[in-house]
């Protein structure tokens, strides 16, 4: 029932390397958001990209969106051990002005080794 | 506190018991969401409030699940006659505006275990 699918399911890299995670979705969207979740904690919002945007940056994060391919990618540059977490994409489709529901994928688990 | 607060953090109940999970959203946030997260999976939408109005409850798995937000702030998710398949983490999130292009702020969840 999930709209988004992240790829890969798990990623293990060395500190300092870049990490790239991908998200594919099925239906038209208004925006796509990326969240991080540390073990046993809630989700933390990282970045939102609207359907009319192609790329967005925030610090070491770079997000791209290709609506023709219904896909997005999250790049974390110069990774740190503290980036170890699960990363989720979430899509929102505004069916009406009251719509606020986001649909999450199953996430990519990132491990950054010191 | 500045963030979304959920209580209890952990709840163990016997099958058939009723449970109530509480969410204190960020003050002034109009929208409030409940999600269910199974181990190793992403959050699955349960229900959505705009102030005190429950605008979408399409994700509630059965009529044993009930949510309310009577004064437009604190919300309670109630599960009646719990079953083992209800075991999961229940996450609450809030956002400032009623539109869908605002980031959601999550609590740390309630981990529910049904024995």
Interface residues (C-beta under 8 A of the other chain):
Chain A: X1 X2 X4 X30 X31 X33 X35 X40 X41 X42 X43 X44 X45 X48 X50 X88 X92 X93 X94 X97 X98 X99 X100 X101 X102 X103 X104 X105 X106 X107
Chain B: X4 X31 X33 X35 X40 X41 X42 X43 X44 X45 X48 X50 X55 X56 X91 X93 X95 X98 X99 X100 X101 X102 X103 X104 X105 X106 X107 X108 X109
